[in-house]
Amino acid sequence: MTRDVLTMGEASPLDDVIRIMESRHVGRVPVVEGRRLVGIVSRSDLARALGALLDRSAGPDKDDAIRECILAEMARHRWAPGQNVGVAVGEGVVELTGMIFDERLRGAMRVIAEAVPGVRAVRDGLDLVDPNLIGVYGV
C-alpha cells in the first residue's frame, strides 16, 4: 500500500492529472476537498472524456483514425490475428470480420476496439475456424 498518496483538488487542471498519472505510473488519482475524498479520476475517465471530444469533432477522418488506432494496436501484439481480421469503421461503429483460430481472440479484439476513444459500438462478424480443418473442407 502507498504511504505518500498523491491527490488533486476538484479544480486541478487536466494536464496536472495526466502528468501525475504518467510520472507516478498510476491509473487513478484521488480527488479531495480539504481532507475529504470526493472522487477518483481514472485513466478510463480520461479516455471517455477524450472520446467525447472526438465525438464532438466528428469528421470524415475520425473513422479512419479509429481504424488506424485499432490496426496499430493489433500490430503491437504477436498473438493478434493480423491480416485474418478486417476492421471497418463507420460513424464510430467498428465492424470486425474475418477468421480467428482461437475463441479467446474474439474477446481480445473487442477489448482492443473498445479501448479506442470515439468507438461507439463493436460488431463482431468474426468466424471461429478450427485450424486443423483448413484445406480439408475448402476453408
C-alpha positions in Angstrom: 0.0 0.0 0.0 1.3 3.5 -0.8 2.1 5.8 2.2 2.6 9.0 0.2 -0.7 9.2 -1.8 -0.7 12.0 -4.3 -4.1 13.7 -4.6 -5.6 16.5 -6.6 -8.2 19.1 -5.9 -11.5 19.5 -7.7 -10.2 22.4 -9.8 -6.9 20.8 -10.7 -6.0 21.3 -14.4 -6.3 18.2 -16.6 -2.7 18.4 -17.7 -1.6 18.1 -14.0 -3.7 14.9 -13.6 -2.2 13.4 -16.7 1.4 14.4 -15.5 0.8 12.7 -12.1 -0.5 9.5 -13.7 2.4 9.3 -16.1 5.2 10.3 -13.7 3.9 8.0 -10.9 2.8 5.2 -13.2 -0.7 5.1 -11.6 -4.1 4.5 -13.2 -6.1 6.5 -10.6 -5.7 9.8 -8.7 -7.9 10.6 -5.6 -9.8 13.9 -5.7 -10.1 15.7 -2.4 -11.9 18.7 -1.0 -9.9 19.7 2.1 -9.2 16.4 3.8 -12.3 14.7 2.4 -12.2 12.3 -0.5 -14.8 13.4 -3.1 -13.9 11.2 -6.0 -11.3 9.4 -8.1 -10.2 10.2 -11.6 -9.0 7.1 -13.6 -7.4 6.6 -17.0 -10.6 5.3 -18.3 -12.3 8.5 -17.2 -9.7 10.4 -19.3 -10.2 8.1 -22.3 -14.0 8.6 -22.1 -13.5 12.4 -21.9 -11.2 12.3 -25.0 -13.8 10.1 -26.8 -16.5 12.7 -26.1 -14.2 15.4 -27.5 -13.6 13.3 -30.6 -17.4 12.7 -31.0 -17.9 16.5 -31.0 -15.3 17.0 -33.6 -16.6 14.2 -35.9 -15.4 14.4 -39.4 -14.6 12.2 -42.3 -11.1 11.5 -40.9 -12.5 10.3 -37.5 -13.4 6.8 -38.6 -10.1 6.4 -40.4 -8.2 7.5 -37.2 -10.2 4.9 -35.2 -9.4 2.2 -37.7 -5.7 3.1 -37.7 -5.5 3.0 -33.9 -7.1 -0.5 -33.9 -4.7 -1.7 -36.6 -1.7 -0.2 -34.8 -2.7 -1.9 -31.5 -3.1 -5.2 -33.3 0.3 -4.9 -34.8 1.9 -4.4 -31.4 0.8 -7.9 -30.3 2.3 -11.1 -31.7 -0.9 -13.0 -30.8 -3.2 -10.7 -32.8 -4.7 -12.3 -35.9 -3.3 -9.7 -38.2 -4.4 -10.0 -41.8 -7.0 -12.6 -41.0 -9.2 -9.9 -39.4 -10.7 -7.0 -41.2 -11.5 -3.7 -39.4 -14.1 -1.3 -40.9 -15.4 1.8 -39.1 -18.4 3.8 -39.9 -19.8 6.6 -37.7 -17.8 5.3 -34.7 -19.1 1.7 -35.1 -16.3 -0.9 -35.5 -17.1 -4.0 -37.6 -14.7 -6.9 -37.1 -14.7 -9.5 -39.9 -12.6 -12.5 -40.9 -11.3 -15.6 -39.3 -9.9 -16.4 -35.9 -8.4 -19.7 -34.8 -8.9 -19.3 -31.0 -12.1 -18.2 -29.3 -10.0 -16.0 -26.9 -9.1 -13.7 -29.8 -12.8 -12.7 -30.1 -12.7 -11.1 -26.7 -9.2 -9.7 -27.1 -10.2 -8.0 -30.4 -13.3 -6.5 -28.8 -11.2 -5.1 -25.9 -8.7 -3.5 -28.4 -11.5 -1.9 -30.4 -13.5 -0.7 -27.3 -10.4 0.9 -25.8 -10.1 3.4 -28.7 -11.6 6.8 -28.0 -14.5 7.6 -30.2 -15.7 4.0 -30.6 -19.5 3.8 -30.1 -20.0 0.1 -30.6 -18.3 -3.0 -31.8 -19.9 -5.5 -34.2 -18.5 -9.0 -34.1 -18.5 -10.6 -37.5 -15.6 -13.0 -36.7 -15.8 -16.6 -37.7 -14.1 -19.2 -35.5 -12.3 -21.7 -37.7 -10.6 -24.9 -36.5 -7.1 -24.7 -37.8 -7.0 -28.5 -38.2 -9.7 -28.3 -40.8 -8.1 -25.7 -43.1 -7.8 -27.2 -46.5 -10.0 -30.2 -45.6 -13.4 -28.7 -46.4 -12.4 -25.8 -48.7 -11.8 -23.4 -45.8 
